[in-house]
Amino acid sequence: MEIDDILRDFETSAKPQTKLELENIESDLVQAMINERMAPELLPYKHSLMETVLLRIQSQQQHLLDSHEYGDSNAEAGVVSSDFKLRLMIIETDIERISYVVRLYIRTRLSKIEKFSIFYINETAEEMDASRSRLSAQEKTYMHKFFQILTQLYNNSFLKRLPRELALLDDTQDFESMISEPDLEVPVFVKVVTSSPIEISLGEEGDLELIKDGVYVVKYRLIRRYLEIGDVILI
């Protein structure tokens, strides 16, 4: 196989159909990461986007492996040019860049899962459609395992010494709930991306109209549903 054939294979198989689609996927991934970091709650998992991104990374990694094997076997013959090596370095850098954003997205989500584990265990207990779940299958497994380990640690440390009615981690019967929940009243910075104006009620302070490309500071609860449908983004 010639060098040009390898590069042509990468262009046709490792990338989406068009350059525009690739740019859209990357921008969607970055924005999903920013939204997740700025939101006080765990946002719905980007099932389709993450599947596409991970497949792309896997394809690029396989391409690099094949190319390096070709380069190693033909290095002594002098057919591997500096341009070929440069292209591989660019692809490898691209993999690292996208992988970093993916890791940041996942780590942000896991930190929220750990902080509000009981809350999200209860919320997702009756979910039937895995493709529309707030969590991925791997995140659900992590959440339940984390809570199991945490419960065992607390029991071994001090809970077993308390009366049974005081040892419940999910008690909501007394004056204060034991379940930590996300604070939806925190202010967030939002940017409007829809062309249709958005009107939100501020209670006694009246209404606020949000217009396209405008940047505002509002309580998260007020723009929560607009974030979910993509009318606004967090910044």
Sequence and secondary structure as in RCSB ss.txt:
>XXXX:A:sequence
MEIDDILRDFETSAKPQTKLELENIESDLVQAMINERMAPELLPYKHSLMETVLLRIQSQQQHLLDSHEYGDSNA
EAGVVSSDFKLRLMIIETDIERISYVVRLYIRTRLSKIEKFSIFYINETAEEMDASRSRLSAQEKTYMHKFFQIL
TQLYNNSFLKRLPRELALLDDTQDFESMISEPDLEVPVFVKVVTSSPIEISLGEEGDLELIKDGVYVVKYRLIRR
YLEIGDVILI
>XXXX:A:secstr
  HHHHHHHHHHHTS SSHHHHHHHHHHHHHHHHHHHH SS     HHHHHHHHHHHHHHHHHHHHHHHHHHHHT
TTT   HHHHHHHHHHHHHHHHHHHHHHHHHHHHHHHHHHTHHHHHHHTTT   GGG SS HHHHHHHHHHHHHH
HHHHHHHTGGGS GGG  TT  SSSS SS    TTSEEEEEE SSS EEEE GGG EEEE TT EEEEEHHHHHH
HHHHTSEEE 
